[in-house]
Amino acid sequence: MAYDFDTPIQRKGSDCIKFDGAAEQGLSPDLLPLWVADMDFRMAPEILAALHSRVDHGIFGYTATLRGYAQAVDAWMHDNYGWLVAPEQIVMTSGVVNALAMAVRAFTRPGDGVIIQQPVYHPFASVVTGNGRVLMNTPLLLDEATSHYHMDFDALEQAAAQPNTKLMLLCNPHNPVGRAWTRPELQRVLDICLANDVIVVSDEIHMDFIRPGHEHVSLGTFGPEVLQRCAICTSASKTFNLAALQCANTVIPNESLRRAFKREISACGCHGPNLLGMAATQAAYEHGAPWLRELKEYLEGNWTLLDDTLRELHERSGVALTLVPAQSTYLAWVDCRGLGMDASELERFIQDEAGLWLDCGHEFGPEGTGFVRINLATQRAFLQRALDQLCDAVYRRLK
Ligand SMILES: Cc1ncc(COP(=O)(O)O)c(C=O)c1O
């Protein structure tokens, strides 16, 4: 491998929330953190070089969109996903969650219904309720025999048909259940939403972490008529570990929706993009592909380690912690209902007995109760240590 993903990098003491946020949350600083979705890997050297060059210039006044920025975004989307992005349709925000909130505010009114599919990344609910809109949850269905999730299209149809429903927030690929939605599934979502005049906002931030044998189908590859009723949120921040640089791109083909979205951004007093975020994003899309290829290979090794560990745990202890088959993301969704604990017992077990800091499933909606999300984007040795602690805690329980 040309890039090093194994050497540990000291994050503790760097003011990152993953390692240094424990005290603020009343947790022990000794817990091994595998929660928030960022990575313990240093960014690609090619991106670091672009940032150094900007920093060395030494002037950080108001910036225009960088020359070549939109072309870099377009080339990435086109070359990887067959999606042609028109530069004028890109609207930058400080992040994808910010874009989701702007979309809720721009495309709906207080009291309108917004569809989500829990369990889902928790800001999907908070940007709806926090803005005084009505949450229309159409939970994903879990096939207990295969641990596969799929959409409940009947529930979706019912929710979309409500007269006050105006928007759907789609997580594609889906965090935390790891589904990469197929074209027929997405077509059905679009058919239902468009028939009921419901706008679809697709959060595609995890698009670059599709696992072997699967593909990312961007909403951007559907026909121009469909795209008139859609917005697609993207960012290089998950893929290249740039979250703190606060830069995301939302593509809104319809001019009047785009205008409404921009109006909301400016009503919130946000103006001008983030220079370092843009520089990093551009460098990532222009030069980051080889690093990403190796990263994904490394992450596959971590998936295998988790899979093997849980299988061995089951064989030796009889306790089934079941890994939901993930098609995308670096976030493992593990069914811990075999432990027979309620949500707070499970959280206590993970923290007090296993010494881990994970995201417990109920944070993603009630349907996630009994599950945990494990962030695999870390050095293999660290993951091994964390999984050893988890298994030891289960064995101790059985003694
Ligand atoms: C589905 C999804 N959307 C958005 C975000 C956060 O994006 P941002 O940091 O750009 O707001 C995450 C982070 O985990 C996520 O999983």
The ligand as an SDF file (V2000), in Angstrom:
LIG
                    3D

 16 16  0  0  0  0  0  0  0  0999 V2000
  -26.2400   10.6320    6.4130 C   0  0  0  0  0  0  0  0  0  0  0  0
  -25.4210   11.7570    6.9620 C   0  0  0  0  0  0  0  0  0  0  0  0
  -25.6720   13.0190    6.5660 N   0  0  0  0  0  0  0  0  0  0  0  0
  -24.9530   14.0580    7.0270 C   0  0  0  0  0  0  0  0  0  0  0  0
  -23.9180   13.8620    7.9310 C   0  0  0  0  0  0  0  0  0  0  0  0
  -23.1550   15.0280    8.4590 C   0  0  0  0  0  0  0  0  0  0  0  0
  -22.7930   15.8760    7.4360 O   0  0  0  0  0  0  0  0  0  0  0  0
  -22.1670   17.3080    7.7270 P   0  0  0  0  0  0  0  0  0  0  0  0
  -21.0520   17.0950    8.7070 O   0  0  0  0  0  0  0  0  0  0  0  0
  -21.6910   17.7420    6.3830 O   0  0  0  0  0  0  0  0  0  0  0  0
  -23.2430   18.1550    8.2680 O   0  0  0  0  0  0  0  0  0  0  0  0
  -23.6250   12.5630    8.3560 C   0  0  0  0  0  0  0  0  0  0  0  0
  -22.5660   12.3440    9.3510 C   0  0  0  0  0  0  0  0  0  0  0  0
  -22.4090   11.3020    9.9090 O   0  0  0  0  0  0  0  0  0  0  0  0
  -24.3910   11.4940    7.8650 C   0  0  0  0  0  0  0  0  0  0  0  0
  -24.1510   10.2430    8.2310 O   0  0  0  0  0  0  0  0  0  0  0  0
  1  2  1  0
  2  3  1  0
  2 15  2  0
  3  4  2  0
  4  5  1  0
  5  6  1  0
  5 12  2  0
  6  7  1  0
  7  8  1  0
  8  9  2  0
  8 10  1  0
  8 11  1  0
 12 13  1  0
 12 15  1  0
 13 14  2  0
 15 16  1  0
M  END
$$$$
